[in-house]
Amino acid sequence: MTKDIHLFVETQGGGIRKIVRQVVTAARALAEARGGELNAMLIGSGVGDLSSEAARLGVDRVVVVDDPLLATYATEPYATALAGAVDRLGGGTLAIGNTSIGKDVGPRIAQRLGLPMITDVVETEIADASVSFKRPIYAGKALQVIQVLEDDCVVSFRANSFPETPPVDPPVQINKLDVPLDSGRARTIVKEIIKREEGPVDLTEADVIVSGGMGVKGPEGFDFLKQLCEPLGAALGSSRAAVLAGYIHPSHQVGQTGKTVSPSLYIACGISGAIQHKAGMSTSKCIVAINSDPDAPMFEFADYGIVGDLFEVVPHLAEECKKLLQ
């Protein structure tokens, strides 16, 4: 088995996702610890134009698997392409983002290659070529430390847990790899993609998130919060209760049954702070809570708390943010 680390370069909207540049940081450290190379694996159809961008990620080599069957994401062809590419390169560890696609395809690749898998890693510790992975467990109440006894594994990393690697311009070899794909084995076929209108910032990759709960009192309350999102360049999140009440689309839900986020700044407006919500945002670097109830559980783990009516606090906070960021 090889000591190389293979990075899955996930794409979205014709470009490389932000999380890939964060996973590179962790993957590079693993490659250096093992004395192997870091390969960027670019999977898709007509993705050759992105190979030069992938080459600037700070990797040692770019491997391109280009096939018409990979034009849009589907589990079977992507799992076959990634597992086949890792196998043809002599094995190694596969590093992926803990995204919706990563959660879907990662376990399948691990099963096909007979490898262990560690999911949702937020930190790595490297000592004398020994690597330990840290991941939240029990709804974020504790951190689990895992050491892999196998030579290779599949590892998914949580967004915003590692710094982005800045673009570099070294000479990097770009190789095209042919992995046989059988359209007859595909269990699902994507015939059409209907995109829902989303905000300017992807929730799972956002550096700043402003979330609302039942305290926003209705759908118009989330429109009210956008005045704070705009100066901060923040994504709009919500609690599960607000989604169930029909205040906002489920794609904005943060929590144990929603999306897991790790922004630099998380502002919770009118959210009580139930353990299920905490599970999805407890790894945020800085948490600010705004709630009229001084006994709200959110204040117990927030870094800063404002006791007051969010409809009075948010406009003042938005105005101050505009002044500071001008």
N, C-alpha and C positions, 0 to 999 in steps of 0.2 A: 504494500500500500504506500502511496505517496504522502509526503508531508505537506502537500500543497493545500491552500484554502481557495475555494471557489465561491465567488460572490455572484448571486443572482441579481442582475441589473433589471429591476422591475421598471416598466415604462407606463406612462399614463398621458393621454392627450398628445401623443407624438413626441414626448420628452421623457427624460429620466427623472424618476420621483426623488423628492428631497430626501426621503429616508435612506436611499441608497448611499448618499454621500455621508451619512452618519454611520451606517453599517460598515463602510470602508474603514473607518477609524478602528473599530473593534476587530475587523477581519485582518487588517494589517498587523495589529499587535499579535494576533494568533499566529500569523505566518512567520513573523520574526521569532516568536518564542519556539516554534517548531522547526525553524530553519528551512522553511519551504517558500514557495512563490505564491503570490496572490493573483488569481485569474478572475477577470470580469467575464461573466457569462451573459451575453446579450441574446435573448430569445425573442423571436417574432417573425413577421413577414415584412420585407422591405425595410429592415432596421439597419441596413448597412450605413445609412447616413448618420446614424447615432454612434457608430463605432469610434469616430474621432473624439466625440464627447466622452465616451466611455474610457478612452485611452487617457484622458486627462483626470481620471478619478484618483490617480495615485496607485495604480495597479502595475503588475509586471507584464501582463499579457491580456489581450482581449480575445475571447472566443465567441464567434458569431454562429448561431444556429438559425438559419433563415429558411422558412418553408411556408407555402401558402396556407397550410393547415393551422399555422400559428398567427393568422391575421388578427383574430380576436381571442381573448382568453377563454379557454375551455379546459377543464381539469385534465382529461385524459391525454390530449396531445402535449400539453405543457409538462405534465408529470413524466411522460415518455421522453420528451426532448431533454429535460434537465437531468433525469436519472441516466439516460443514455450518454449524455455529454460527460457527466462525472465518471461514469464507468469507462468510457473510451479514453479519458485522460489518466486512467490508472487509479481512480479512487481519490480520496481526500475528504476534507470537511466542507460541507456546503453551508454558507452563511446567507441568510435571507432576512428580510424585514418582517416583523410580526403584523403584517397587513392582512386584509381579507384574503388576498391571493396567497400570501405566505401561509396563513392558517389552513387554507384549503389544500395547497399542493405539497407543503412541507412534509406532513405525516405520510403521504403516499410515496414520496421519494424515499423517505427513511425505510418504509416497509419494503419497497422494491430492492433497495440496496442492502437490506439487513443491518441498518445502522440505528443506534440510539438517537433520540431527539430531545433537545432541551428547548423549551419555548419561553417567549416573553422575557428574555434576559435583559436586565437593566444595568449590570455591572460585571466586569471580569477582573479576576486577580491572577497575576502571572508571577510565579516564583520558581526559579530553577527549571524552566521549561514545563512546569506543572501549571495547568490552567484550571481555575475554579470559576464557575458561572453562578451569578446571583439572580434570583427571580422571585417576585412576590407570590405568596401563597396565602390561603385562608382569607380571601377578599382583601389582600393588602395588609393584613395584621402582622405578618411576619415575612422575613426573607429567607429563602431556602438556598443553601450553598451546595452546588453539585460539582463533583469531580467525575469526569468520564474516564473509565478504565480502557475503553476501546481506543484504537488509534484514530478512528474517524467518527464523525457524527454529523447530524444536521442541527443547526442552531438558528433560532429566530430571535431578533433583537427588537426591543420596544422603541418606537419613535421618540426622538428627543432625549434619549438616555445617553447618547454619545455625541461629542461635537462633530460638526461637519469638517471633512477634510477639504482644504482649499484646493482649487484646480492646479494641476502641475503640467509641465510641458516636456517630459522626458521622451526619448524615442521608445515607443512601445510597440511590440509585435502584435499584429492583428491577424488572426487565423480564422478561416471558415471551417466549420466542422459539420460533416454530414451525418445526421442521425435519422435512420429510417423511421418514417411515421406511416401508420396504416389508417386511412380514413375509415375503413370498415370496422375498426375497433372502437371508434368514438361512440360513447354512449349518449352524448348530447351534442347538438349542433346549434351554434349561435347564428340565428338568421337575421336578427335585427337588434340594435341597441338603442333604446330610447333614454336619453340622458335627462335626468331631472335637473332643473335649474338650481345651482348651488351658489354659495357665497364665494367671495374672492379668495378665501383661504380654506384649505382642506383641514377639517377638524382634527384628525389624528396626527397631522404634521404641524399644526399651528404652534407658534412660539408663545402666543398670547390667546387666551380663551376667556370670553365673558359668558357665563352661564346663568340661566334663569330657572326658578322653580315655581311652585304654586303661588309664591308671593308676587309674581308679576300680574296675577289676577285675570289673565286672558291672553289671546293671540296678540292683541294690540300691545301688550306688555313687552313682548319680544321685539316688536318694532321700536318700542321705546328704548330698549337696550342697545340698539344699533348706533345710537349717538355716542356711546362709549366705545363700541367696536371700531368705528371709523378712525378716530385719531390714533388708536393703538394698533391698527391693522390686525385686529383680533377676529377669530372665528367665533361663531355663536353656538353655544351649547345649551343643554337643558337637562333637567332631572327626569327620571322615569315618570314621576307623578304628573309633570306638566305635559308629557307626551300622551299619557293615558287620558288626560283631561281634554285632549284635542287642541291644546294651545299651539303645538308646533309639530313638524314632521319627525318621525322616529329616527331619521338619519342624524339628528342633532343630539340624540340621547347619549349622555355620559354615565357610565356606571357598570355594575356587574353584568347586567343584561344588555348593555349598550356598548359604547366605544370606550376603549382604554386610552387615556391621553397622559402626556408628561410635558406640558408646556413650561416655559420659564415663569410665566405668570398666569394664575387661574383666579378669576374674580367671580365669586358665587353670590348671586343676587337673589334673595328670597328663597334660598334653598336651606332646608332644615339641617341636612347633613347626615342622612341615614347611612348605615354601614354599606348598603348596596351602592350608593353614590360614591362614597369614599373609595371603594374598591377600584373605581375607574379613574380616579384623579389624585390619589394620595401621593404619587411620586412627582407631582408638580413641584418645581423648585421654590416657588413662592405662592402662598394661598391667601387671598383676601376675601373675607366674608362680610356681606352686608345683609343685616337681618334686623327686623324690629323686635324680635324675641331675644333677650339677652341670654336665655338658657338654651338656645339652639345648639345642638351637638356640633354643628359646623365650627363654632368658635373654639371647640376643644382641640382641634388640630390645625386651625388656621394660623398663619404667621401674623396676620393683622386682622383686626375685627372692627367693624363700624356698626354700632347699634343705632338703628334709625330707619325711617321709611325710605325704601330704595327709590321711590319716585321723587324724593327730595334730595337724596344723596347723589344719585347717578348724574344729574345735570351739572352739579358742582364739580364732581370728579371728572366728567368729560371736559368741562371748560378748563380745568387746571391741566389736564393732559395735553390739550391743544396748545396751551401757553408754553409748556415745557418742551414740547416736540416741534415747535415752530422753528 
